[in-house]
Structure formats: structure tokens, C-alpha cells
Amino acid sequence: MRTARNPRSGFGRTHLVCPCPLAEKGAFSEFVGKPGCGYCHACLLVVHFNTPYGQRSTYIATAVAPVPRLYIDHAEVTSSIASITSWVAEFKMHLDYASVVAKYVALRQRGYAHQGAFVLSGRLDFAIERITALSASLSKLPSFIREFIQLTRSPEILEFYTIGTSTSNEVLFWIVGPDGRVRNAQAVRYRGLERIKEAHARYVRKTADGFSVGEFFGAELLQASYLTWTGMPRTMNADVFLVESAKSAMLASVMYPDQVWLASLGTSGVNATKARSLRGRTVKILFDNDKAGSEGAAKALAVLRQNGAHAIVLRPETVFGGQRPEGWDIGDEVQQTLRGLYGI
């Protein structure tokens, strides 16, 4: 079995593939002086070769040293989001903004659905007028941000999730933990709202133990105190929807703000570390409409259930009400719906 240098204190070599069922890369470390015995950093169990998987051992108490968590400097995040947050603040800096939000909340409390309240409260008309009035400053923002605002009429989403841009015009989807601290970011290149497929997504930081990120995109929304982007309190233990891409999570939030929308950041983006944050929650997996999405959803289902989540897989054609093109996802569905609603 191939091995690599192990940066963790108290361990010898690190196997690149753990022998446990989760098979996390770089997750298994042998104990010093204990060949054939070690610790899986993915499932948090001691593993012995040639014995039943997951046998516990008191040796773990003295052998395991905590792995330092990765946090991003606040100044780096602030710098990347400055132009976007400044524009959103200007969008909201109008006497009528608080009034239309209050009307929206009142309509929702009377039982109106989101889209109906969005229109009847005047929030939609307000957004159109403000976007038009601020078009000059909007044109200076990257094309992804500009087209997202123009399509959704909901620029608040860009600060509800923490979105920035890099100096090379990548969109930075900052990954914030439930404690509010920024852990990492996925950097993706777009041409408008279309991802440039030839340019691979990357993480802006790599942790010492080889893992790029230990949280779902949107994990900060799991806090019970979080309001939705519309200003409404979210139902306690609202259903969690897990999609592949950060863009899809954001677009889904535009249409369905009452649910929690998280992104795994790829078909293989669900591991035990992330899954533990959803223990006890109802999680509905809605990956892309293709073979990779189907296989990834099945793997995600297994990991989530192993770590205490009440997970199910949703079939895209059932959710969307019929067959869709290969690779279609909730983001595509929302874009199509909004273009129909707004006549774009």
C-alpha cells in the first residue's frame, strides 16, 4: 500500500487509502510502533488489519493529536467581497426597501407563498427599479454577478451566501462553518452564468492533511437563528436540500427560500466530516441528472446515513415534473422558470 509523510503528531506513516468502508483518501494513519493498527480520521474509529473493522481501543486516547483546523484570514475574504457587498448595500440603501420587506413578511405570515408575496409586496418592482437605477455601477461587476442579479432580481442572495471574486476574475464561493468562520473557498470560472468547463474548479487553500474542505457550502445556514434572505424566520429543523454546485444552491434559494440549500461541491464531495453536521436532519439529495450525479447521490446517501442523517435521494425527473436534458440540475430549472416568469 502506498504511503505518504504524515504531518500529524503521534502517528507514523499515512496510508493514502483507508482500509475502512468509507475509503477516504489520506484518512488512515498507523500508530507509531503499532504496525497494522491505526486511526481513521474520516470515521473516527481505530482500525486493525485482520480483525473486524472499527474495533475500538483505549490506545486512541493517548495517540491522537488534534489536527489544526484551517481558517481564512478575515481581511482576505473582506477584500474579495468588497465590490459586491458595496453594490448590494447601495441596492438596499433606499427608503422604500424596508417597507417592501415588511409587506413581504406580512403577506407570508398571512399564508401567501414566496413568489406571490414577492410580487404583491412590491419587492419585485422595487428590485427592477433599483437594478435599472444602479446599472452603471452594476456593469462594473464581473459578468457572473451581473447576470445573476439581473436574472434573479434578488441581489441579497450574494451576501446571504458569502460570494467574492479573485484578481483573476474567478467567482469565489466562500465556505463558512456553522460557527461563522470562513474555512475555504471554491474558485470557479464562469462566462456569464455558464461555467467554463475547460477551467477546473480549485480550492484556494489546501489543509496540511490533504483535505480541501470539511464543510458544505452554505453550512452557516444550519444555525437555528438564521433568517432566510427574504427576512423570514426559518422553520426549526427545516429540510436540508443537498445539491452539487454552489451556484445551484444559490439559485434554488431564490425560488425556495424556506429550505436550507447546501452544496457538496462535486459528486464526491460528501465525506464523514461534512456529514456529521447533518446528524438528525432530514436531507434530500438532488444531484445532477446524469450518470455521475446518480452514482454520486447513492454514495452520498450511504455516508449521510452512516453518520446519522435521515437522508433520501430525489429523482430529478420527479422533482422537475418530467424528463430533462443530460446534466440538468435545480439551477437550470430555476433559471428556466425565472426567465418564463420575468419574460427574459
DRENMIDO-729529 format. One line per 8 residues: number of its first residue (from 1); their letters; for each residue x, y, z of C-alpha. Coordinates in pm, whole numbers, always signed. Layout:
N
NUM = A = X/Y/Z; ...
% end
This chain:
344
1 = MRTARNPR = +0/+0/+0; +138/+344/-94; +214/+577/+193; +297/+943/+244; +462/+1157/+507; +222/+1208/+796; +203/+1565/+936; +0/+1455/+1240
9 = SGFGRTHL = +179/+1432/+1571; +173/+1087/+1731; +147/+886/+1409; +380/+709/+1176; +304/+677/+807; -26/+776/+647; -193/+540/+403; -334/+717/+100
17 = VCPCPLAE = -647/+500/+114; -805/+396/+443; -899/+25/+473; -1234/+119/+629; -1557/+114/+421; -1551/+491/+364; -1218/+456/+180; -1126/+820/+237
25 = KGAFSEFV = -801/+921/+70; -525/+1006/+315; -750/+937/+612; -581/+637/+776; -273/+679/+997; -75/+397/+1155; +16/+434/+1520; +386/+469/+1594
33 = GKPGCGYC = +518/+127/+1693; +185/-40/+1614; +208/-182/+1262; -127/-289/+1121; -315/-72/+1366; -417/+291/+1329; -685/+555/+1326; -929/+660/+1053
41 = HACLLVVH = -967/+1038/+1051; -1281/+1007/+838; -1494/+780/+1055; -1310/+846/+1385; -1251/+479/+1470; -945/+271/+1540; -884/+23/+1259; -696/-306/+1296
49 = FNTPYGQR = -596/-512/+998; -708/-876/+1003; -975/-805/+1266; -1333/-674/+1237; -1343/-318/+1105; -1377/-40/+1360; -1254/-225/+1670; -1217/+32/+1943
57 = STYIATAV = -905/+69/+2150; -801/+269/+2457; -478/+346/+2272; -667/+616/+2087; -680/+834/+2396; -307/+898/+2401; -218/+853/+2035; -440/+1102/+1859
65 = APVPRLYI = -326/+1461/+1836; -585/+1713/+1715; -545/+1830/+1358; -536/+2211/+1335; -840/+2345/+1150; -792/+2573/+854; -935/+2924/+873; -910/+3201/+618
73 = DHAEVTSS = -790/+3545/+721; -1087/+3782/+752; -909/+4053/+552; -873/+3821/+251; -1245/+3744/+250; -1344/+4109/+301; -1124/+4218/+12; -1277/+3964/-227
81 = IASITSWV = -1638/+4051/-147; -1598/+4429/-113; -1728/+4536/-456; -2026/+4300/-435; -2130/+4390/-80; -2091/+4759/-164; -2331/+4724/-459; -2584/+4522/-256
89 = AEFKMHLD = -2568/+4781/+23; -2641/+5056/-231; -2929/+4849/-367; -3082/+4831/-17; -2999/+5190/+73; -3338/+5332/-24; -3632/+5449/+187; -3871/+5204/+23
97 = YASVVAKY = -3660/+4894/+85; -3758/+4837/+449; -4121/+4900/+360; -4141/+4636/+86; -3959/+4382/+303; -4212/+4443/+583; -4500/+4400/+336; -4348/+4077/+209
105 = VALRQRGY = -4313/+3935/+562; -4672/+4033/+644; -4803/+3856/+333; -4603/+3543/+411; -4743/+3542/+765; -5092/+3554/+614; -5018/+3237/+421; -4902/+3364/+82
113 = AHQGAFVL = -4636/+3159/-100; -4296/+3316/-161; -4335/+3411/-526; -4681/+3561/-476; -4566/+3767/-179; -4257/+3873/-371; -4476/+4028/-640; -4767/+4162/-430
121 = SGRLDFAI = -4542/+4329/-172; -4370/+4535/-438; -4031/+4371/-380; -4009/+4265/-744; -4094/+4612/-878; -3854/+4770/-630; -3574/+4536/-740; -3629/+4610/-1109
129 = ERITALSA = -3627/+4986/-1048; -3316/+4979/-830; -3123/+4748/-1064; -3202/+4984/-1351; -3103/+5290/-1148; -2772/+5128/-1049; -2699/+4980/-1391; -2383/+5188/-1438
137 = SLSKLPSF = -2219/+5052/-1124; -2364/+4706/-1189; -2188/+4693/-1527; -1851/+4714/-1349; -1909/+4388/-1160; -1795/+4051/-1307; -2036/+3903/-1563; -2145/+3618/-1333
145 = IREFIQLT = -2251/+3859/-1060; -2413/+4098/-1307; -2619/+3831/-1482; -2714/+3664/-1153; -2859/+3991/-1024; -3039/+4069/-1348; -3194/+3722/-1370; -3299/+3668/-1009
153 = RSPEILEF = -3387/+4024/-903; -3258/+3909/-565; -2910/+4053/-506; -2942/+3986/-131; -2851/+3624/-207; -2495/+3737/-281; -2440/+3837/+81; -2669/+3570/+228
161 = YTIGTSTS = -2411/+3327/+91; -2061/+3475/+103; -1958/+3538/-258; -1643/+3710/-378; -1418/+3736/-680; -1048/+3676/-726; -799/+3903/-901; -813/+3666/-1199
169 = NEVLFWIV = -1195/+3702/-1224; -1284/+3368/-1067; -1601/+3352/-861; -1513/+3265/-500; -1776/+3064/-318; -1659/+3107/+40; -1726/+2807/+265; -1834/+2924/+609
177 = GPDGRVRN = -1871/+2687/+903; -2168/+2683/+1144; -1951/+2889/+1380; -1937/+3170/+1124; -1566/+3132/+1048; -1452/+3101/+688; -1285/+2767/+617; -1206/+2777/+246
185 = AQAVRYRG = -1339/+2881/-94; -1404/+2709/-421; -1284/+2920/-713; -1476/+2869/-1039; -1451/+3041/-1376; -1772/+3150/-1547; -1872/+3317/-1868; -2191/+3485/-1757
193 = LERIKEAH = -2387/+3217/-1570; -2225/+2936/-1769; -1929/+2762/-1613; -1619/+2739/-1832; -1579/+2362/-1830; -1220/+2365/-1955; -1117/+2558/-1642; -1120/+2322/-1345
201 = ARYVRKTA = -1258/+2443/-1014; -999/+2475/-738; -984/+2539/-364; -795/+2847/-252; -633/+2660/+39; -513/+2305/+95; -504/+2173/+451; -198/+2004/+596
209 = DGFSVGEF = -363/+1662/+599; -468/+1678/+234; -836/+1766/+271; -953/+2072/+84; -1260/+2145/+294; -1454/+1997/+583; -1785/+2183/+547; -2065/+2202/+294
217 = FGAELLQA = -2106/+2528/+106; -2379/+2709/+299; -2310/+2532/+631; -2356/+2860/+819; -2728/+2843/+733; -2766/+2543/+965; -2773/+2778/+1263; -3123/+2794/+1410
225 = SYLTWTGM = -3106/+3173/+1440; -3060/+3232/+1066; -3335/+3419/+884; -3392/+3345/+517; -3263/+3602/+266; -3621/+3733/+244; -3623/+3833/+612; -3846/+3546/+728
233 = PRTMNADV = -3753/+3318/+1022; -3686/+2966/+905; -3884/+2674/+1046; -3692/+2488/+1314; -3519/+2184/+1160; -3626/+2282/+808; -3547/+2021/+544; -3198/+2036/+401
241 = FLVESAKS = -3153/+2001/+26; -2809/+1895/-92; -2707/+1980/-448; -2376/+1955/-631; -2276/+2312/-714; -2271/+2634/-515; -2441/+2822/-800; -2731/+2575/-794
249 = AMLASVMY = -2771/+2613/-417; -2791/+2990/-456; -3041/+2976/-742; -3259/+2726/-556; -3263/+2962/-257; -3406/+3235/-480; -3716/+3027/-560; -3741/+2821/-241
257 = PDQVWLAS = -3606/+3033/+46; -3778/+2840/+325; -3550/+2537/+287; -3179/+2508/+360; -2980/+2470/+38; -2628/+2331/+69; -2377/+2230/-196; -2145/+1929/-175
265 = LGTSGVNA = -1914/+2093/-433; -1897/+1785/-651; -2039/+1434/-681; -1772/+1303/-443; -1797/+1597/-205; -1980/+1418/+78; -1750/+1269/+341; -1798/+1175/+703
273 = TKARSLRG = -1656/+1502/+834; -1917/+1705/+644; -2197/+1455/+703; -2173/+1483/+1083; -2302/+1842/+1066; -2633/+1700/+936; -2682/+1437/+1203; -3052/+1416/+1293
281 = RTVKILFD = -3159/+1635/+1000; -3379/+1537/+706; -3156/+1564/+400; -3287/+1544/+42; -3014/+1477/-213; -3079/+1635/-553; -2773/+1587/-771; -2745/+1647/-1146
289 = NDKAGSEG = -2948/+1450/-1398; -2667/+1230/-1530; -2483/+908/-1450; -2221/+1081/-1235; -2493/+1257/-1039; -2687/+935/-985; -2380/+744/-868; -2264/+1034/-651
297 = AAKALAVL = -2606/+1063/-489; -2601/+693/-397; -2259/+731/-232; -2367/+1047/-53; -2677/+869/+76; -2467/+593/+231; -2225/+833/+402; -2503/+1059/+535
305 = RQNGAHAI = -2698/+766/+678; -2386/+618/+834; -2337/+948/+1015; -2690/+989/+1150; -2873/+1195/+886; -3221/+1099/+767; -3126/+1111/+401; -3314/+1026/+83
313 = VLRPETVF = -3230/+1064/-286; -3469/+1263/-505; -3501/+1167/-871; -3451/+1478/-1089; -3727/+1385/-1337; -3974/+1351/-1049; -3882/+1686/-893; -3884/+1867/-1227
321 = GGQRPEGW = -4206/+1705/-1348; -4065/+1525/-1649; -3753/+1434/-1842; -3478/+1694/-1869; -3154/+1712/-2071; -2844/+1523/-1959; -2670/+1707/-1675; -2976/+1924/-1591
329 = DIGDEVQQ = -2990/+2040/-1229; -3201/+2254/-998; -3003/+2561/-1104; -3100/+2507/-1468; -3462/+2453/-1365; -3474/+2776/-1165; -3313/+2976/-1446; -3572/+2843/-1691
337 = TLRGLYGI = -3857/+2921/-1451; -3739/+3274/-1376; -3691/+3357/-1743; -4050/+3246/-1802; -4185/+3444/-1506; -3996/+3764/-1589; -4012/+3735/-1969; -3633/+3741/-2005
% end
